[in-house]
Amino acid sequence: MAGIEACYISSGCNRTPHSADWGRNNVICYGSSNAIVLYQPEVKQEGKESQVLQTLTGHKGKVNCIKWIPAIDYGDETELVSGSVDKTVIVWQKHNHTYKAVQVLIGHSAPVTALEAVYVCAESDKSGQGRQLSKTILITASVDSTVKVWTRLPDQDFMETQFISYGSGFALDLSLIVIPNTTCLMLACACDDMKVHVYTEQGNADQSRFVSSMTLSGHEDWVRAVDFTVDDSGDVLLASAAQDYLIRVWRFAHRDTDTGSKINSILDLPIDKDIQMRENTFSLKYKDTMLVYAVSLETVLSGHENWIYTVKWKPPALIDGKQHQEMCLLSVSMDKTMILWEPESESGVWTEQMRVGEVGGNTLGLYGGMFGCHGDAILAHGYQGAFHQWARNKELDIWEHMITCSGHFDSVEDIEWDKKGGNFLLSCSLDETVRLHAPYVKNDRKVFWYEIARPQIHGYSIQCLAMINRYQYASGADEKVVRVFDAPDNFIENFCNLCGVNFNEECKSIEAKNRPVGASVPALGLSNKAIFTGGGTTNLTEDLEIKPGDNEQYSDTVFTQTLLKAPPSEEHLLQNTLWPEVQKLYGHGYEIFALACDPQGKVLASACKAAKAEFASVILWDTVTWQQICVLEGHNLTVTQIVFSHSGEYILTVSRDRTWFLYKRKGADCPESDPLFSCIASVDKKTCLHSRIIWSCCWSHDDKYFATASRDKKVIVWQCPVGSDVTSTAVSKLELPDSVTAIHSAPVFLHDGSYLFAVGLENGHILLYSWSLAEPSSWKHLTTLDNNTAHHMTVKRLKFRPCLGLCGIHGDDPTTSKVKDSDNWLQLASCSADHSVKIFDINLQTFLASSSS
């Protein structure tokens, strides 16, 4: 809709080997939960920044595999296909600047795990006119032990034309290639029987079928990856990789049927017959001619120390209108490395040319990898859902680490803006991490958002967080402890450097204390250890500085102090951006579920999962002494959200028991023995008006009203008690088409004096409404952000930036026109069970004008 655009999308890649692909259009498509994300990687030579362009939704289950259909004559791709846990395959076509699902293929009885597609062109006619599309072939593999062949003729849809059954086995990867000088296809299937099954297309163009031609043996474990290419001599090369840590390269050479000699083969070299590898042959009929191919093992590559999930040939280049294939092979392994292999020019022996990968961290390795569109960049994705990209610097002849997108790889449960000006956003997830997102501000470039820190990498799923001040936050996970973290000096310096904040001014506003420079995590611990200048560490239980050499356990620390000039890489995020833990708060009987802090940063409220009233209490903590202040009772089941009013005078809690409670801070004239907060209003199941769990609540920016949102598909606005009045009445009700899971109110009035509410639904939609007491029953629907724009799974939390304007864009920034009317801009952050964090820019003037029309 006009006036609203997503300025930031953060979402991790699914943990499957085939869940990402890099097209010649220089766009990476990857699966993230049930959606497809289109991502533009960084290209320094063209001045392009890495950014997520858009998301596509259509699948009902996790996306397992995705592939661009290679364009004819090496043009830009306009179609892609995706396979999912929902047993379907979707074909997507480009329309203007977006992609639409044009066909859903239903046929498999289990999740689709691998796919491959290719256009087949008719040969050029004698008049010299260009090639015409003959058909499109799509191959899909599933854990239902079948490989299916789908054929699409021009101006028609895909139809299933063949299936190959593997009995109780299955194919793990597929590769297709057009056999040189023919229009026939060759298919390789990597299987769990430790073999590569090769099929060739035979028959006429209208009724062709894939026929088994050869089975390649040699691997000693499941074959995980296969990939075809054609070398400059016209031979077909097939690379296969397995769980036996080895790569095998096979050569398919065309033989002359009369003489039996190889045609156009680069292997016509004198070889000792005693060491010459044995050849196998197969034949296929093409245009009344029998073609014979000899298959031999070219080489066996050993270098990885764990399962190899991907092998990819470097894409061919067009030189003077002719295709040139450089013999370069990329392999990606669970040993956290990527290796480039090339044959030596003189001996032809294949050797390792370059090795890159992850260093340290709690990752489990790399799942998939690929070459860039021009072959001068490589990219891998791994266990953490993150991308690792390297590009070759031709001038220095080195491979440089590039900036990539990142994101959570499990449900994102909570988000929180920086309390002091909303200069960054924190998010926490069931993937056991807390991540910090901020705008990268530089004078000569457009502002883009990136993940610039990962303050917490935990051992439990993190459910909630609360900012105490700009450089301190508390988090709650599936444990009984609330943990508090302080920002180290290295983060503050890098935050100022990357986000356009004055470091000297920032230092003046920070409390004077001995801040650590960074933090690290013990091998078997959950607490982030503080590291001080010189390598010293602090143990929370003893509060003791340890110098290097005092204990061999602390002689080497993972953390390295670094001054960043650009957003950090995944390796830097894992090792060097942790925040030290400064407090553990004990008192709850079950896992922490809700946290909130008052605007002044003086009182922290926490609640845990509860099935009885005795555990459903809210504990208030003093953020200076970290002692319990008081306990707020009232609820019978888990408190789902706690919200302080903007003045800090009230606390609102909502619960699974379908009720809310309102607590008020005691006055200055009250006895010191009185609790800091006491209940002044509440509802029971009969008076609440909600009939299901209340998932969320929020205050209006002037604290006159609060809203509750429930699974019963209702939002109810209540009036806050005023003066001596201790009753709170419902003043308005909004009914919605799905369960309401998140709600938040904008920090300003709209131009007509009404309030702006953002409402998140269980189906992933985000709705914007205006509401005014002048017409309490009249909710004006302004817009709906659908699954493609918002989320495709449950919206977990919505948070407006606490002030007007766009984060990172200042009045003296000449690179954007948005600064001219900064007072008309709002930013809305959202998170979801679909693993994503999104930030939307809302131009109030344009948005309201378009919604009224």
LUMVO-427951 format. One line per 4 residues: number of its first residue (from 1); their letters; for each residue z, x, y of C-alpha. Coordinates in steps of 0.2 Angstrom, whole numbers. Example, Ala and Ser with C-alpha at 12.3 -4.5 7.8 and 13.67 -1.06 7.14 Angstrom:
2
1 = as = 39,62,-22; 36,68,-5
//
This chain:
853
1 = magi = 0,0,0; -3,5,18; 11,14,25; 19,20,9
5 = eacy = 14,36,-1; 23,47,-14; 26,64,-6; 34,71,-21
9 = issg = 33,68,-40; 43,78,-52; 42,75,-71; 42,87,-85
13 = cnrt = 29,89,-99; 32,81,-116; 37,93,-130; 22,92,-141
17 = phsa = 9,106,-143; -6,95,-137; 2,86,-122; -7,96,-109
21 = dwgr = -25,101,-105; -34,110,-90; -51,104,-85; -65,113,-76
25 = nnvi = -61,101,-62; -46,112,-60; -34,97,-63; -21,98,-77
29 = cygs = -17,82,-86; -1,81,-96; 10,68,-105; 27,64,-97
33 = snai = 36,51,-107; 24,37,-109; 13,41,-93; -1,54,-90
37 = vlyq = 2,65,-75; -12,73,-65; -7,90,-58; -16,102,-47
41 = pevk = -11,120,-50; -9,133,-37; -25,142,-32; -21,156,-19
45 = qegk = -39,161,-16; -43,143,-11; -26,140,-2; -22,126,-14
49 = esqv = -3,122,-17; 3,116,-34; 7,97,-33; 7,82,-44
53 = lqtl = -8,71,-38; -4,54,-47; 2,46,-63; -7,35,-75
57 = tghk = 2,22,-86; -5,12,-101; 4,18,-116; 19,10,-123
61 = gkvn = 26,25,-132; 27,44,-128; 10,53,-125; 8,65,-139
65 = cikw = -9,72,-135; -22,72,-121; -39,80,-118; -52,81,-105
69 = ipai = -69,77,-112; -79,92,-107; -93,88,-95; -111,91,-99
73 = dygd = -118,108,-92; -101,114,-87; -98,101,-73; -82,93,-68
77 = etel = -74,81,-80; -74,62,-76; -66,56,-93; -50,60,-103
81 = vsgs = -43,53,-118; -24,52,-123; -15,48,-140; 2,41,-141
85 = vdkt = 17,37,-152; 12,19,-149; -2,22,-162; -16,20,-149
89 = vivw = -29,30,-140; -34,26,-122; -50,32,-114; -49,34,-95
93 = qkhn = -63,35,-83; -63,41,-65; -66,28,-52; -67,34,-34
97 = htyk = -51,45,-33; -41,38,-47; -43,35,-66; -43,18,-75
101 = avqv = -41,14,-93; -57,8,-99; -54,6,-118; -39,6,-130
105 = ligh = -43,11,-147; -32,3,-161; -34,9,-179; -21,21,-184
109 = sapv = -5,15,-192; 6,29,-186; 8,40,-170; -8,49,-165
113 = tale = -4,68,-164; -21,77,-160; -38,72,-154; -54,81,-149
117 = avyv = -70,74,-140; -87,80,-135; -103,73,-128; -118,76,-138
121 = caes = -135,77,-129; -152,73,-135; -164,88,-134; -175,91,-119
125 = dksg = -191,83,-120; -208,92,-118; -210,87,-100; -195,98,-96
129 = qgrq = -184,85,-90; -165,87,-92; -155,83,-107; -149,65,-109
133 = lskt = -133,59,-117; -136,54,-135; -118,49,-140; -100,53,-137
137 = ilit = -89,58,-152; -70,56,-152; -59,63,-167; -41,58,-169
141 = asvd = -28,63,-181; -12,54,-185; 4,56,-196; -4,41,-206
145 = stvk = -13,55,-215; -30,51,-208; -43,58,-197; -54,45,-188
149 = vwtr = -71,47,-181; -75,36,-166; -93,35,-159; -99,29,-143
153 = lpdq = -117,26,-139; -124,25,-121; -118,9,-112; -107,4,-127
157 = dfme = -89,6,-132; -81,17,-145; -82,11,-163; -74,18,-178
161 = tqfi = -87,25,-189; -78,36,-202; -61,41,-208; -55,56,-218
165 = sygs = -39,54,-228; -28,68,-233; -17,58,-245; 1,63,-242
169 = gfal = -4,77,-230; -10,77,-212; -20,87,-199; -10,96,-186
173 = dlsl = -25,101,-174; -43,98,-172; -58,107,-164; -76,101,-162
177 = ivip = -92,111,-157; -110,108,-156; -119,120,-169; -130,131,-159
181 = nttc = -149,126,-158; -145,109,-166; -137,93,-160; -125,93,-176
185 = lmla = -107,95,-174; -94,105,-184; -76,100,-186; -61,110,-190
189 = cacd = -45,102,-196; -29,112,-196; -18,105,-210; -1,106,-218
193 = dmkv = -8,112,-235; -10,129,-227; -29,128,-226; -42,124,-213
197 = hvyt = -54,111,-218; -72,112,-210; -84,98,-209; -102,97,-203
201 = eqgn = -111,82,-197; -126,77,-208; -138,63,-208; -149,55,-195
205 = adqs = -143,53,-177; -139,34,-179; -130,36,-196; -122,53,-197
209 = rfvs = -106,57,-206; -95,72,-207; -96,80,-224; -84,93,-231
213 = smtl = -93,110,-230; -79,123,-233; -60,125,-235; -53,141,-227
217 = sghe = -38,148,-236; -27,163,-232; -13,156,-221; 4,156,-230
221 = dwvr = 12,141,-220; 6,125,-211; -9,129,-200; -4,123,-182
225 = avdf = -19,127,-171; -38,129,-172; -52,132,-159; -71,135,-159
229 = tvdd = -82,145,-148; -100,152,-149; -102,170,-145; -117,177,-135
233 = sgdv = -127,181,-152; -126,163,-157; -112,165,-170; -99,152,-171
237 = llas = -81,159,-171; -66,149,-176; -48,155,-173; -34,148,-183
241 = aaqd = -15,150,-181; 0,145,-192; 18,145,-195; 16,162,-204
245 = ylir = 16,170,-187; -3,176,-190; -19,172,-182; -36,172,-191
249 = vwrf = -53,173,-184; -67,167,-194; -86,170,-191; -99,157,-195
253 = ahrd = -116,167,-195; -133,158,-197; -143,165,-212; -161,166,-215
257 = tdtg = -164,155,-230; -179,165,-236; -172,183,-234; -153,179,-235
261 = skin = -150,190,-220; -140,185,-204; -149,179,-189; -143,184,-172
265 = sild = -127,192,-178; -118,206,-170; -111,211,-187; -127,220,-192
269 = lpid = -118,237,-193; -117,248,-207; -101,244,-217; -94,251,-233
273 = kdiq = -97,239,-247; -80,243,-254; -71,236,-239; -84,223,-233
277 = mren = -76,206,-233; -82,193,-245; -93,179,-238; -95,161,-242
281 = tfsl = -109,150,-238; -113,132,-234; -129,123,-229; -133,108,-219
285 = kykd = -149,98,-217; -156,97,-199; -173,90,-195; -180,92,-213
289 = tmlv = -174,110,-212; -160,117,-223; -148,128,-212; -137,141,-221
293 = yavs = -121,148,-214; -111,163,-220; -93,162,-217; -82,178,-216
297 = letv = -65,183,-210; -67,193,-194; -49,199,-191; -31,195,-194
301 = lsgh = -20,196,-178; -1,200,-180; 10,201,-165; 20,185,-163
305 = enwi = 38,183,-171; 38,165,-173; 27,150,-176; 11,150,-166
309 = ytvk = 7,133,-159; -9,136,-149; -24,147,-149; -38,145,-136
313 = wkpp = -54,154,-132; -58,159,-115; -70,146,-107; -88,152,-106
317 = alid = -95,157,-89; -112,153,-82; -121,169,-77; -139,167,-70
321 = gkqh = -139,150,-77; -135,156,-95; -119,154,-104; -109,170,-107
325 = qemc = -94,170,-119; -81,184,-116; -72,187,-132; -55,184,-127
329 = llsv = -42,174,-136; -25,166,-130; -11,163,-142; 5,154,-138
333 = smdk = 21,155,-149; 39,148,-151; 44,166,-148; 42,162,-129
337 = tmil = 27,173,-127; 8,171,-123; -4,185,-129; -22,189,-124
341 = wepe = -32,197,-138; -49,206,-136; -60,217,-147; -61,235,-141
345 = sesg = -79,238,-135; -82,253,-146; -74,250,-162; -74,231,-161
349 = vwte = -55,231,-167; -45,216,-160; -30,222,-150; -17,214,-139
353 = qmrv = -22,216,-121; -8,207,-112; 8,198,-116; 18,187,-104
357 = gevg = 32,174,-107; 49,167,-104; 64,179,-101; 81,173,-105
361 = gntl = 88,155,-103; 92,142,-117; 74,138,-121; 67,136,-138
365 = glyg = 50,144,-135; 32,138,-129; 23,123,-137; 6,124,-129
369 = gmfg = -5,135,-118; -23,135,-110; -35,145,-99; -39,139,-82
373 = chgd = -56,132,-77; -63,149,-73; -53,159,-86; -44,169,-74
377 = aila = -27,160,-76; -17,155,-91; -3,142,-92; 10,137,-105
381 = hgyq = 22,123,-107; 38,124,-117; 54,116,-123; 61,113,-106
385 = gafh = 45,103,-101; 41,116,-88; 25,125,-85; 23,144,-84
389 = qwar = 7,150,-75; 0,167,-73; -16,171,-63; -26,188,-63
393 = nkel = -26,198,-47; -43,207,-49; -39,218,-34; -23,225,-42
397 = diwe = -28,222,-60; -12,213,-64; -6,196,-69; 4,187,-56
401 = hmit = 17,173,-59; 11,157,-50; 21,143,-42; 21,128,-54
405 = csgh = 28,110,-54; 43,106,-64; 54,92,-69; 67,84,-81
409 = fdsv = 62,81,-99; 73,67,-102; 80,51,-93; 85,55,-75
413 = edie = 102,46,-72; 107,49,-54; 101,56,-38; 110,61,-22
417 = wdkk = 104,66,-5; 112,81,5; 126,73,15; 122,84,30
421 = ggnf = 105,78,36; 97,74,20; 88,91,18; 87,91,-1
425 = llsc = 89,80,-16; 100,83,-31; 96,74,-48; 105,74,-65
429 = slde = 98,70,-82; 101,67,-100; 92,84,-102; 108,92,-98
433 = tvrl = 103,99,-81; 106,96,-62; 91,100,-52; 89,103,-33
437 = hapy = 73,97,-25; 68,102,-7; 53,104,5; 45,121,6
441 = vknd = 42,124,25; 31,137,31; 22,137,48; 4,139,42
445 = rkvf = 4,127,28; 8,109,24; 25,104,18; 26,102,-1
449 = wyei = 42,98,-11; 48,109,-26; 62,112,-37; 71,127,-29
453 = arpq = 87,127,-39; 95,122,-55; 114,122,-51; 120,116,-68
457 = ihgy = 113,119,-86; 125,111,-97; 129,107,-115; 131,89,-113
461 = siqc = 120,75,-106; 124,73,-87; 127,55,-82; 131,55,-63
465 = lami = 134,66,-48; 141,65,-31; 139,77,-16; 155,82,-8
469 = nryq = 147,92,6; 130,101,8; 136,115,-3; 147,107,-15
473 = yasg = 145,93,-28; 154,85,-43; 145,80,-59; 151,70,-74
477 = adek = 143,71,-92; 146,65,-109; 163,73,-109; 180,69,-102
481 = vvrv = 180,82,-88; 173,80,-70; 166,97,-65; 165,103,-47
485 = fdap = 152,116,-41; 150,127,-25; 134,134,-19; 133,153,-20
489 = dnfi = 128,164,-5; 111,168,-13; 106,150,-14; 111,147,4
493 = enfc = 101,161,10; 86,156,-1; 88,138,4; 87,142,23
497 = nlcg = 73,154,20; 62,141,10; 67,125,19; 66,130,38
501 = vnfn = 84,130,41; 92,143,53; 103,154,42; 114,161,56
505 = eeck = 118,143,62; 121,138,44; 133,152,41; 143,146,56
509 = siea = 146,129,49; 151,135,32; 170,137,29; 175,155,29
513 = knrp = 179,160,12; 174,173,-1; 159,165,-8; 151,172,-24
517 = vgas = 133,178,-23; 128,169,-39; 133,163,-56; 130,165,-75
521 = vpal = 134,156,-91; 143,164,-105; 134,164,-121; 146,151,-129
525 = glsn = 153,143,-114; 150,127,-103; 157,134,-86; 146,143,-74
529 = kaif = 155,160,-70; 155,166,-52; 147,183,-49; 152,193,-34
533 = tggg = 143,207,-25; 143,222,-36; 142,212,-52; 160,206,-53
537 = ttnl = 164,189,-61; 177,176,-60; 185,167,-74; 191,150,-69
541 = tedl = 206,150,-80; 213,167,-73; 205,168,-56; 203,186,-59
545 = eikp = 189,198,-53; 182,208,-66; 172,224,-62; 158,231,-72
549 = gdne = 164,242,-86; 181,234,-88; 175,224,-102; 159,227,-112
553 = qysd = 157,208,-113; 153,208,-94; 144,224,-93; 127,216,-91
557 = tvft = 125,199,-81; 110,188,-82; 110,184,-63; 99,195,-52
561 = qtll = 101,193,-33; 84,189,-26; 77,184,-8; 64,171,-11
565 = kapp = 48,170,-1; 41,156,-11; 47,143,-23; 55,150,-38
569 = seeh = 47,151,-56; 54,143,-71; 62,160,-76; 71,162,-59
573 = llqn = 77,144,-60; 85,147,-77; 93,163,-73; 97,165,-54
577 = tlwp = 100,148,-46; 116,142,-55; 131,137,-44; 148,143,-50
581 = evqk = 160,130,-56; 176,130,-45; 186,115,-53; 188,105,-69
585 = lygh = 196,88,-66; 205,80,-81; 212,63,-82; 200,51,-90
589 = gyei = 201,46,-108; 182,45,-112; 165,51,-105; 163,51,-87
593 = fala = 150,38,-81; 152,36,-62; 156,47,-47; 156,44,-28
597 = cdpq = 163,54,-13; 168,47,4; 157,52,19; 170,64,26
601 = gkvl = 170,73,9; 189,71,7; 190,59,-7; 181,59,-24
605 = asac = 181,44,-35; 177,45,-54; 176,32,-68; 173,34,-87
609 = kaak = 166,24,-101; 178,10,-106; 180,-4,-119; 198,-8,-113
613 = aefa = 206,-11,-96; 217,4,-98; 202,16,-98; 192,6,-84
617 = svil = 202,13,-70; 195,23,-55; 204,39,-51; 204,46,-33
621 = wdtv = 205,65,-31; 209,75,-15; 195,87,-13; 206,100,-5
625 = twqq = 220,101,-17; 210,93,-32; 226,83,-36; 225,64,-41
629 = icvl = 228,53,-26; 229,36,-34; 222,25,-48; 212,9,-44
633 = eghn = 214,-4,-57; 205,-21,-60; 190,-19,-71; 190,-22,-90
637 = ltvt = 175,-13,-95; 165,2,-89; 163,4,-71; 144,6,-68
641 = qivf = 144,12,-50; 156,17,-36; 151,16,-18; 160,21,-2
645 = shsg = 156,12,14; 148,22,27; 164,22,37; 174,28,22
649 = eyil = 186,13,24; 181,3,9; 177,7,-10; 166,-5,-19
653 = tvsr = 165,-5,-38; 154,-15,-51; 156,-15,-69; 149,-21,-86
657 = drtw = 162,-34,-86; 151,-44,-73; 164,-42,-59; 166,-32,-43
661 = flyk = 181,-26,-34; 183,-21,-16; 197,-8,-11; 202,-4,7
665 = rkga = 210,12,14; 228,9,20; 230,9,39; 239,22,49
669 = dcpe = 255,11,51; 257,9,32; 271,18,23; 267,34,16
673 = sdpl = 272,28,-1; 258,15,-1; 242,20,-11; 228,27,-1
677 = fsci = 217,12,-7; 222,-5,-13; 212,-20,-19; 208,-33,-5
681 = asvd = 195,-44,-14; 187,-46,-31; 179,-59,-42; 181,-65,-60
685 = kktc = 167,-70,-72; 168,-88,-65; 167,-84,-46; 156,-68,-47
689 = lhsr = 139,-78,-49; 132,-65,-60; 131,-69,-78; 126,-52,-85
693 = iiws = 131,-33,-82; 131,-28,-64; 121,-12,-64; 121,-7,-46
697 = ccws = 128,-10,-28; 126,-4,-11; 132,-6,7; 122,-11,22
701 = hddk = 121,3,35; 133,-6,47; 145,-10,32; 145,-29,36
705 = yfat = 138,-33,20; 137,-27,2; 124,-31,-12; 126,-32,-31
709 = asrd = 112,-31,-43; 113,-37,-61; 104,-38,-78; 104,-57,-74
713 = kkvi = 89,-54,-63; 99,-57,-47; 103,-48,-31; 118,-56,-22
717 = vwqc = 123,-51,-4; 142,-53,0; 150,-53,17; 163,-39,19
721 = pvgs = 181,-46,24; 185,-44,42; 202,-42,50; 215,-51,41
725 = dvts = 203,-61,31; 204,-55,13; 190,-66,6; 172,-60,3
729 = tavs = 159,-74,1; 141,-74,-6; 129,-76,9; 113,-75,0
733 = klel = 105,-74,-17; 88,-66,-23; 80,-70,-40; 68,-57,-47
737 = pdsv = 56,-57,-62; 66,-44,-72; 83,-36,-74; 89,-27,-58
741 = taih = 95,-10,-62; 96,-1,-45; 98,-6,-26; 100,2,-10
745 = sapv = 99,-2,9; 90,8,22; 100,17,36; 92,7,50
749 = flhd = 88,-11,56; 70,-16,55; 61,-20,72; 66,-38,70
753 = gsyl = 84,-34,67; 83,-37,48; 90,-26,34; 78,-17,22
757 = favg = 83,-17,4; 74,-7,-10; 76,-15,-27; 73,-6,-44
761 = leng = 69,-16,-60; 70,-13,-78; 51,-13,-80; 50,2,-68
765 = hill = 44,-8,-52; 52,-5,-35; 52,-19,-23; 55,-19,-4
769 = ysws = 63,-34,4; 69,-38,22; 84,-49,24; 93,-56,39
773 = laep = 109,-67,41; 99,-78,53; 89,-84,38; 101,-79,24
777 = sswk = 91,-89,10; 74,-81,16; 71,-65,8; 54,-58,14
781 = hltt = 45,-48,0; 36,-33,9; 28,-24,-6; 29,-20,-24
785 = ldnn = 27,-2,-31; 19,-5,-48; 21,6,-64; 7,18,-58
789 = tahh = 15,21,-41; 34,19,-45; 40,21,-63; 35,14,-80
793 = mtvk = 52,13,-87; 69,8,-80; 73,13,-63; 90,21,-63
797 = rlkf = 94,24,-45; 87,22,-28; 93,31,-12; 86,31,5
801 = rpcl = 87,47,15; 102,45,26; 93,47,42; 76,43,50
805 = glcg = 62,56,49; 53,66,36; 63,80,27; 56,97,31
809 = ihgd = 44,91,45; 50,95,63; 44,91,80; 37,109,82
813 = dptt = 27,108,66; 8,108,71; 2,106,53; 6,87,52
817 = skvk = 3,72,63; 18,64,56; 30,72,68; 23,62,83
821 = dsdn = 32,46,77; 46,54,66; 57,39,71; 46,27,62
825 = wlql = 47,36,45; 59,33,31; 60,42,14; 65,33,-2
829 = ascs = 70,43,-17; 70,36,-35; 73,41,-53; 70,33,-69
833 = adhs = 72,34,-88; 54,40,-88; 60,57,-84; 53,57,-66
837 = vkif = 60,59,-49; 49,52,-34; 51,53,-15; 41,40,-5
841 = dinl = 36,42,13; 37,25,22; 29,23,39; 39,8,46
845 = qtfl = 26,3,59; 11,4,48; 20,-3,33; 27,-18,42
849 = asss = 11,-22,50; 1,-22,34; 15,-33,25; 15,-46,38
853 = s = -4,-47,37
//
